[in-house]
Amino acid sequence: MKKFFILPIIFALLLLGAGCGKDSGTTETSPTPSDSLEEITSKAEKIQEMSCDLVVTSGEEPEYTAKMYMKGTRMRQEFELQGQKIVMLGDMATALYMYYPDKNTAIKTDLSESQDKTKNNPYEYIDESADSTTIIGHETIDNKKCVVTETKTGVGENLIIKKMWIWEKYDMPIKIVSTSGNQVTTTEYKNIEIGNQSDALFELPAGVQIIDMGALMQGNLDADALKTLEGLGQ
């Protein structure tokens, strides 16, 4: 379902840096012999709380935009789908909720035992590919110095090439371009603001009707819950 296209990864997953502002342009340099992803990682700071805008473009699909918030393993993502406001929020270590404010309803997905959790922040992109990543250059995007890396997985028709622009100060990708055949997907994190985020952002309001996705998959939802799902367009 397209509603779940959002978390690639986030959040998944997410994102990025201290200032907002217009893109100041991009400059390029060649990597130096002393460059290594391990060295960059060891010197970088780690972000625990932040907010940003997420922009995803992929082929002929409409541009996807969302407002994102992160606090530790907790995340919040606000977006619109077919004119309907939707909020994805929760804790990536336990459960996520797809919340429909206009319907006062949320769909719960249990992540506590999942072996394939959606990425909740850009650090995970680095962690999963560090052993097979090549540094191919340096660029500055929106006044953020980035090391540009490339990772290749698969062969032939299954070849996937992923380029990441990793903000050196925080060891965090702010742009990711994945290419598989003729399909190119670009994920960008913009208007990054680092700082404290309210706990309330990551919690459902009181009185929200919760529908458990696990119960749906097992066929254990009652008639009222199924009717509510139909009203959400599920």
N, C-alpha and C positions, 0 to 999 in steps of 0.2 A: 504494500500500500504506500502511496506517495507520502502519506502523513509521517512515515517513519524514515523517509529519505534524509531527514534533518540531522540525525545524530550520527554522522559518519564517524563517528567518528567520530562524535564527538562525537562536539562540544565539543565524533565524534569529533564526546567531547570538549579545543579552543585556542590559544590566543595570546596576548601581546602587550603593548608597551605603554610607557608613561604618558605620552602626549597625544592630543588630537590635532588634526590639522590637515591641510591639503598635501597631496603627494608632491614632494619636492623634486621628483624626477629620479632616474635610476642611473648609476654609474657602475662601471665594471672594471675589475682588475683580475690578474691571473693569480692563482694560488701560489704561495711560497712554499719551499721545501719543508719549513717548520710547521706548516699547518697540519692539524689532525683534529678529528672530531672529539677525541678523548681530551685533548688539551683545551679545546673550547669549553667542553662540558665541565672540566675541573675548575675553570676560572669563573664560570657564569653563576649568577644568582638564580634562585628558584622563586617563582611567584606562587603565593598561596591564595590570594584573593584579587579578583579583577573583573572588569566588564569590557565588552567590545561589540562590534558589529560583525556578523558573519555574512559573507557573500559567496554563493556557490553558483557557478555556471557549468553547464554540461550539454554539449551538442545543441540540439534543437529545443531542449527543455527550457521553459521560462526561467529567468534568473531567480534564484532563491535567496532571500535575505532574512536575517533574524537578529534580534538583540540577545546577547548572551551574558551570563554572569557565572562566576566560578568562586567557590570557597572550599578549599581542600578537595574532597571527593564529591562535594555537592555542586549541582549545576542547575541553571534555569535558562530556558530558551523560549523566546516569545516570537511568534510569527503568524502570518495569515495564510489560510488556504481556502481558495474559492470564496473569498470574502468573509470567512469565519476566523475569529481570533482563537488561537490555540497556544497553550503554554505547556512546555515539557519541563518538568522539574523533579527534583528528588536527589537521592544519594546513589552514586554509581556503584557503591559497595553493597547496597541493599535493594533498593527499588526505585523505579522511575514511574512517573504519572503523566499521562497525556490528559491535560486539564482543559475542558471547554467551559470558559467562564459564562457564556451566554446560556448554557444548558445546566450549569451548576453540577457538572458531572466530570469524573476523571476515570481513566482506564489505567489500572495498575499492572506493571510488568515486574515480576520478581527477578532480581539479578543476583541474589545472595548465593545461588549455586550454579550460576551460569559460567561456562568455560569459554564463552565467546562474547564477552561484554563489549558493548559499543565504546569506542574511544571517547574519553571525556575531556581530554586536553591534548595539546600538540606534543607534549613531552613523550607520549606513548608512541608517536610516529617515529621519534628518534630511537627509543628503546628497542623497537621491534626490528630495526634495520641497521643498527650501528655496525654490525659485523660485515655487512655487504655494501656499505655506502662509500662512494667515491666523491671527494671534493673536486668540483669542476670550476670554481671561480668565487669571486666576491662581488657583491652589489650592495648599493645603498638604496633602500626603499623608505620613503617618507622619513628621512633623516635617521633611519635605523640601519646600522651596519650589519650586513648579513653575509654568512658563508653559504654558498650555493652547493648543494649536494645532489647526487643522482644515485638511484637504486634501481637495479634491474632484477626482476624475478620471472621465472618461466622461460619458455623458448617458443619460437615459431608463432603460431596463432595465439598462444597463451602468454606471450611476452607482455609484461607490464613495466613501464618505465615511470618512475616517480621522482620528480625534482622538488626539492624543498629549499626555501629561502629561510635560513635559520638565524634569527636575531641573536647576535653573538653575546650581547649583554646578559640575556636571560636564557640562552640555549633553547630557544623556542621558535618553531616554524611560524612565520606570519603569512606565508604563501606556499601552497602545495599544488603541483600540477601533475596529475596522473594520466598517462596515455596507455590505452589498450586498443590496438588496431587503429581504427578511425575515430574512436571515442576519446575525447579529451575532457577531463573534469578539472576545473580550477577552483580551489578553495582559498579565500583570503580573509584575514582578520584585520579589521580596520577600527579606527577611533578607539584605540586601546587605552584604558585607564586602570592603573594599578592602585589598589587601596581597599579599605574595609568595605565589606558587603553585608547588609543586614541579614540576619538569620531568617527573617520573615519572608525573604524572597524565595526561599527554598522549601517553604511549607505550604500545604494546601489550606485555603480558608476553612473555617469551621462550617460544618453542615453540608459539605460536598458529598454527593452520592458517588461511591467508589465501586467500579466494576472490575473484578479480578480477571486478568487475561488468562491466567492458569485455569480458572474455572471454565472460561469460555472454550479453551482448547480441549478440555476434558468433557465438554458437553454438560456441565453442571449448573448452567445459569437458569434462573427461573424465567417465566414468561415476561414479567415486568422488566427485568434487566435486558432481555433480548429486544423488547420494544424500545427501550431507551437507546440501545446500540443502533437500532435502525434509524432513530432520530438523529444520531450523530453522523450518519452516512457510512457506517462501518460495514 
